[in-house]
């Protein structure tokens, strides 16, 4: 069972201040300053703050038009856009304009002055009238050279947005830039919760992830209260994944089963199919949608393998969805009748084990930042999980290494173990890591090896002495906090 942390620290969540999107904001402001035609896409899952980001960009701007593409039919959509264009940009139409006329007048307007037009949920236009993109392409090709139009399109249906700009699309090659919108990394939580100890921030990140909308719900420094909030029927988080998935997907029950099984630890496609009651020949279809269209699942192969490796595993890519499908969704029946204590007890018993893979991800982010700052023995090009088999008795011949970082050019590799446990790490963990490294098939006999261990609780004196003797790098939570905030 975890040790429930109760503290009097006041949690400070920064809700009104715009934070952690400085790079994206700097990029879009720089593009705007060029005062010629620009066409930029902003693509990312729901709840990541895309609209908030665009609102921040528009602050202080005079001539702009924000259009949330409505879920209406073709005629009503054109009428709504014409109304907004007239109100915000003084572009007048006689009667109901065609798409061709809408874009033609917009480009004529932008020849005289710089005009900002933002289309939010841009992918909805593909359902309304797919020919819209051909008309837009026509006027970009015809008028972009003389235009000062600053056109930004935003969308949360990732797959549909990518299709709009793929090779076969009319808009292929017409963008001048793109802003991928991702969830915050762990280091962002130091700005959201500056008074919260790093250990508690790890738990917050494990439960709520890096989605701004979910982090805004964190109002306590009591770990038990953080958990209970996700279980309460009065909380906006209680059925959040259910609502979002049913909005985005048909056959939502099938996807629910897949996500529930992945969250419980089933990771291979054949095993996911069996556990979810899906034909093995069909599972790739569902996984591809969860990966490419929704960005909710990630596919991983051993980092030392070739990209064509068939040893793929699948993990949920959003921490809150992972928590929800592991603990909340399977417990709906008990939660609906108010049996919180039983569910809470289960979570308390399993939370540290559940946190371990998230700590691996945080450790990966830590090493990436160390790599960026040139604070490691070499500069790696790639980092990820490493696993495989070695000669031995079947069932006892598997190895797993939490992280491996490689540089194919210099043939250097860093093996890293990440331990989220209350006990200090002894020399046996270091020795075991060095032993497992022997099984990794990567430039055998012609590589330079380095080793590191990242520990929640630190290291015994014997471990420190052994590490110094063997040249092993040791990091604890204090190091993670100093490097990542």
C-alpha positions, -999 to 999 in steps of 0.1 A, spaced: 0 0 0 12 35 -8 20 59 20 -8 85 17 9 119 17 -10 146 37 6 180 37 -4 216 45 13 229 14 -10 251 -6 -13 239 -42 -10 268 -66 -25 261 -100 -19 287 -126 -52 288 -145 -54 324 -158 -17 329 -167 -6 316 -201 23 292 -195 43 265 -212 35 274 -247 62 300 -251 79 283 -280 47 279 -300 36 315 -293 71 328 -303 69 309 -336 34 321 -345 42 357 -336 74 355 -357 54 342 -387 28 370 -382 55 396 -383 65 387 -418 33 403 -431 29 381 -462 7 351 -469 10 325 -442 -10 293 -438 -4 275 -405 -21 244 -390 -25 238 -353 -32 201 -347 -37 183 -313 -61 163 -292 -90 179 -273 -83 196 -240 -47 206 -248 -54 243 -249 -54 250 -287 -82 276 -285 -66 292 -254 -34 294 -273 -51 311 -303 -69 335 -280 -35 345 -265 -21 351 -300 -50 373 -309 -45 396 -279 -36 431 -291 -44 423 -327 -69 445 -344 -80 430 -377 -89 393 -371 -117 369 -375 -122 338 -354 -145 311 -370 -156 280 -350 -167 258 -379 -203 249 -369 -218 214 -372 -244 225 -397 -252 217 -433 -234 233 -462 -257 263 -468 -260 272 -431 -222 270 -427 -216 293 -456 -242 317 -442 -225 317 -408 -191 323 -422 -204 351 -444 -220 367 -413 -188 365 -393 -167 379 -422 -190 408 -425 -190 416 -388 -153 412 -383 -137 420 -416 -163 442 -434 -165 417 -462 -200 419 -477 -218 393 -498 -250 395 -518 -272 367 -507 -258 332 -499 -222 331 -512 -205 301 -527 -173 287 -513 -155 301 -543 -168 336 -535 -160 334 -498 -123 327 -505 -121 351 -534 -133 381 -514 -111 371 -485 -80 371 -506 -90 404 -522 -94 419 -488 -60 406 -477 -42 423 -507 -49 457 -491 -41 449 -455 -29 421 -432 -59 400 -421 -59 372 -396 -85 344 -401 -87 315 -377 -108 284 -385 -112 263 -353 -123 226 -358 -113 230 -394 -117 193 -401 -155 196 -399 -155 212 -433 -145 178 -448 -179 164 -436 -198 195 -447 -184 198 -482 -151 182 -492 -148 205 -522 -141 234 -498 -104 225 -499 -102 227 -537 -116 262 -537 -91 272 -510 -63 257 -530 -74 276 -561 -72 310 -544 -40 302 -526 -24 293 -560 -39 323 -577 -35 351 -550 -10 341 -523 19 360 -539 0 393 -535 -17 385 -502 -12 394 -466 -36 368 -453 -25 351 -421 -46 319 -421 -46 296 -392 -66 264 -391 -69 243 -359 -84 209 -354 -87 182 -327 -95 152 -350 -59 144 -357 -65 118 -384 -89 140 -404 -66 170 -401 -36 150 -414 -58 138 -443 -66 173 -453 -29 180 -458 -17 146 -471 -2 141 -506 -35 134 -524 -52 164 -509 -58 197 -527 -40 215 -498 -9 194 -499 21 217 -500 1 248 -494 9 252 -457 37 275 -448 40 261 -413 25 238 -387 23 236 -349 19 201 -334 1 205 -301 12 180 -275 5 174 -238 28 191 -214 59 172 -203 66 166 -166 88 197 -163 57 219 -169 42 208 -136 68 229 -117 52 260 -131 16 247 -125 24 236 -90 55 256 -78 49 247 -41 44 210 -46 72 185 -37 87 167 -67 74 133 -54 38 146 -54 43 161 -88 51 126 -100 19 113 -86 -1 142 -101 15 135 -135 7 98 -132 -29 104 -125 -37 136 -144 -10 136 -171 0 167 -190 -34 179 -203 -41 215 -191 -78 210 -187 -72 181 -163 -44 198 -144 -68 227 -137 -88 202 -116 -59 197 -91 -68 217 -60 -52 197 -32 -18 185 -20 -34 155 -4 -28 124 -26 -60 107 -14 -81 137 -23 -65 138 -58 -75 102 -63 -110 106 -49 -117 135 -73 -114 112 -103 -139 88 -86 -166 113 -77 -197 114 -99 -199 151 -94 -164 157 -109 -160 167 -145 -133 141 -148 -155 112 -138 -167 104 -173 -144 127 -193 -128 99 -214 -162 83 -221 -177 115 -234 -147 123 -256 -145 88 -271 -182 87 -278 -179 120 -295 -150 109 -318 -158 72 -325 -184 48 -337 -182 13 -321 -170 31 -289 -175 -1 -268 -148 -19 -289 -123 9 -283 -132 9 -246 -124 -28 -243 -91 -23 -261 -81 6 -239 -91 -11 -207 -70 -41 -216 -39 -21 -226 -43 -1 -193 -43 -34 -174 -9 -44 -189 -19 -63 -221 6 -50 -246 10 -72 -277 -15 -69 -305 -25 -106 -305 -30 -105 -268 -50 -73 -270 -72 -88 -297 -79 -120 -276 -86 -101 -244 -109 -77 -262 -128 -103 -282 -117 -90 -316 -104 -110 -345 -66 -109 -348 -70 -98 -384 -90 -67 -373 -70 -55 -343 -46 -34 -364 -75 -14 -378 -86 -3 -343 -51 3 -330 -42 25 -360 -72 47 -352 -62 50 -316 -26 58 -327 -30 80 -358 -64 95 -354 -67 100 -317 -31 100 -304 -43 79 -274 -21 49 -280 16 46 -289 34 18 -306 69 10 -293 96 -14 -306 130 -21 -289 152 10 -294 181 -11 -307 159 -29 -333 154 -19 -369 122 1 -376 108 -30 -393 109 -50 -361 79 -71 -354 84 -70 -316 59 -42 -311 41 -34 -279 13 -9 -273 8 16 -245 -18 43 -237 -3 76 -246 -23 98 -222 -17 94 -184 -52 103 -173 -68 80 -199 -44 52 -187 -54 59 -150 -91 61 -159 -92 29 -179 -72 10 -153 -92 21 -122 -123 42 -129 -139 25 -159 -137 -11 -146 -152 1 -113 -182 20 -126 -207 -4 -110 -192 1 -76 -188 39 -80 -224 43 -92 -236 29 -59 -212 50 -39 -187 23 -29 -157 47 -31 -137 31 -3 -133 -3 -20 -121 14 -53 -99 38 -34 -83 9 -15 -75 -9 -47 -59 22 -62 -38 28 -30 -25 -8 -31 -15 -6 -67 -5 31 -73 32 27 -68 33 -2 -92 11 17 -116 34 48 -113 66 29 -122 61 31 -160 53 68 -157 85 73 -138 103 56 -167 88 81 -190 98 110 -167 133 95 -166 133 94 -204 124 131 -204 151 138 -178 178 121 -200 166 139 -231 171 172 -212 205 161 -200 213 152 -236 202 186 -248 224 202 -222 254 180 -232 256 167 -196 260 130 -205 291 111 -216 280 112 -252 252 127 -273 225 101 -281 203 101 -312 175 79 -300 162 67 -267 135 41 -257 127 8 -241 148 -23 -248 138 -59 -245 144 -92 -261 154 -129 -256 186 -147 -250 196 -183 -252 181 -202 -224 151 -221 -211 119 -209 -228 100 -186 -204 131 -177 -185 151 -163 -214 136 -128 -216 153 -96 -205 139 -60 -202 159 -28 -198 139 3 -188 158 27 -211 186 25 -237 200 56 -255 220 50 -286 242 68 -311 246 47 -342 274 69 -357 297 66 -326 284 31 -316 278 44 -280 250 32 -258 237 41 -224 217 15 -204 194 29 -177 173 14 -149 145 35 -134 133 25 -99 101 39 -83 104 23 -49 107 34 -13 139 14 -6 173 28 -15 190 10 -44 217 -15 -36 246 -26 -58 227 -57 -69 204 -35 -91 234 -20 -108 251 -54 -113 219 -68 -128 216 -40 -153 252 -45 -164 245 -82 -168 213 -77 -188 232 -54 -212 252 -84 -224 221 -98 -241 215 -67 -262 223 -74 -299 237 -41 -310 272 -36 -324 284 -65 -302 321 -63 -295 323 -29 -312 304 -6 -289 311 17 -259 288 11 -230 276 35 -202 253 27 -174 229 48 -153 203 43 -125 176 67 -116 161 61 -82 132 76 -63 147 69 -29 184 73 -36 212 47 -31 229 28 -4 265 36 4 276 3 -11 257 11 -43 275 45 -45 309 28 -40 301 1 -66 289 27 -91 320 49 -86 342 18 -92 323 8 -124 318 44 -137 280 42 -134 259 73 -133 235 77 -103 205 101 -103 178 106 -77 146 127 -76 166 157 -65 186 155 -98 154 152 -118 140 183 -101 172 203 -106 173 195 -143 136 196 -151 123 220 -125 
